[in-house]
């Protein structure tokens, strides 16, 4: 799961970088940014769950 999550983050980062500087794609970049924030939060939650399981 963590590998797939990291791959999704990498793909989003690449897509975001490709369209961020293009004014015509600004809306797409903002959508990608929200998805990146969601995946960051999901990664954080997974890390928290792993720590709880280790305790």
C-alpha positions as CSV (number, residue, x, y, z in Angstrom):
1,X,0.0,0.0,0.0
2,X,2.8,2.4,0.9
3,X,4.6,1.7,-2.3
4,X,1.4,2.5,-4.3
5,X,0.8,5.6,-2.3
6,X,4.4,6.8,-3.0
7,X,4.0,6.1,-6.7
8,X,0.8,8.1,-6.8
9,X,2.5,11.0,-5.0
10,X,5.4,10.9,-7.5
11,X,3.0,10.8,-10.5
12,X,1.0,13.8,-9.1
13,X,4.2,15.8,-8.4
14,X,5.3,15.2,-12.0
15,X,1.9,16.2,-13.4
16,X,1.8,19.3,-11.2
17,X,5.2,20.4,-12.2
18,X,4.3,20.1,-15.9
19,X,1.2,22.3,-15.7
20,X,2.0,24.8,-12.9
21,X,3.8,27.4,-15.0
22,X,1.1,27.3,-17.8
23,X,-1.6,29.8,-17.0
24,X,-4.0,27.9,-19.2
25,X,-3.7,24.9,-17.0
26,X,-3.8,26.7,-13.6
27,X,-7.1,25.2,-12.7
28,X,-5.7,21.7,-13.3
29,X,-2.7,22.5,-11.2
30,X,-4.9,23.6,-8.3
31,X,-6.8,20.3,-8.5
32,X,-3.6,18.4,-8.5
33,X,-2.4,20.4,-5.5
34,X,-5.5,19.4,-3.6
35,X,-4.9,15.8,-4.5
36,X,-1.3,16.1,-3.3
37,X,-2.5,17.6,0.0
38,X,-4.9,14.7,0.4
39,X,-2.2,12.1,-0.3
40,X,0.2,13.9,2.1
41,X,-2.5,13.6,4.8
42,X,-3.1,10.0,4.0
43,X,0.6,9.3,4.2
44,X,0.7,11.0,7.6
45,X,-2.3,8.9,8.8
46,X,-0.6,5.6,7.6
47,X,2.5,6.6,9.6
48,X,0.5,7.3,12.7
49,X,-1.3,3.9,12.4
50,X,2.1,2.1,12.0
51,X,3.4,3.8,15.1
52,X,0.3,2.7,17.1
53,X,0.7,-0.8,15.9
54,X,4.3,-0.8,17.0
55,X,3.4,0.3,20.5
